[in-house]
């Protein structure tokens, strides 16, 4: 069995990318349906007169982008495209016995529950009826925006309450921002390995997402400049503080270089700083260096409790109307009750206290990660909610995730974080906040270390 739509004469260099693109087109346009069996490497290589290694690289790319999936003893099949945008973690809580290292979320203990219940009781007795009953103004209530300006000042972004727009978290704000400044077909630049929701959002909005090469800090300025010259982008989406899967922090000189290049190419910037409040005394946001072209987004979901879906968006004055219009379309306005909790926590110091508690606990988790997985070249930051683990040669990320799940550990594979141009990567993201018990967390890491020490060929038993 081979692909009857492939012709060697239509393939261009590099062959593996051209081959992967041709197969992907057939899958996305429905001519290769979900569940269809994919020909073997050797069959395709023989039919096209190319090497088995070239076909293998093409298949690796398709597999990393969740288009095909291998099953031991059965072959490789087309993945159901209805699941194409599934996140790399379970939306429902995992079983009680499973150690959830897939979802990047903050740690918590009884102090978070106490703080939330105390604030809810105070609001029930004393909150202004406007907060409880109203859905206006669209931008958010003035006292909520004033609290937002105060919080943003602590993150290095000085702004007026009139410029602050309330959101239901960064994802909500990013959807409004991207839709406000782009049209279908526009080119958007992002890190080659980025947040999975950036990839999904660009697909939903009909935008062409181009990945830009980076290092441990994130996007490389020279690579950004070249991408601008090659692709003529409209927007840059940047996640400079702990948010990328590798959980790096872009330093101040790199941020200044990114801002200069954006200005040179008249590029708008959407800056996702969801994890910024976790980092103590971090570099100033890129938006602070380029306020005329930056849209800044942050939230409380990573530094306090994940259920506090409140955030702030700040853009340049000439985009304010467009941002508010898109917010209106998506949800009318952020939820006033939730924004009231956030404002109270900013003013009474609860948000800052919980953020500091989070930093302290994450430093403890860093010590555990370094002790157990340090020999395995794990990447990350002492203040990060997650780490990036490149797998040793021979390991398949999906196989590693399955084997970890067999040992009651949930992980996030690399695939959902890769932009279309990103090279295939066998790596996993390991989050530290999903398991509140430190002993269970260490035990899970020790089981992962044992897996990494075993040869990949032992992943699945051979049954005769």
Secondary structure, DSSP 8 states (H G I E B T S, - for coil): ---TT--GGG--SSHHHHHHHHHHHHHHTTSS-TT-EE--HHHHHHHHT--HHHHHHHHHHHHHTTSEEEETTTEEEE--GGGTT--SS-SS---TTSEE-SS------HHHHHHHHHHHHHHHHH--HHHHH----TT--HHHHHHHHHHHHHTT----GGGEEEESSHHHHHHHHHHHH--TT-EEEEESB--HHHHHHHHHTT-EEEEE-EETTEE-HHHHHHHHHHH--SEEEE-TBTTSTT--B--HHHHHHHHHHHHHTT-EEEEE-TTGGGSTT----HHHH-TTTEEEEEESTTTS-TT---EEEE--GGGHHHHHHHHHHHHSS--HHHHHHHHHHHHHSHHHHHHHHHHHHHHHHHHHHHHHHGGGT-B--TT-SEEEEE--TT--HHHHHHHHHHTTEE-EESGGGB-TTS----EEEEESSS---HHHHHHHHHHHHHHHHS-GGGSS----
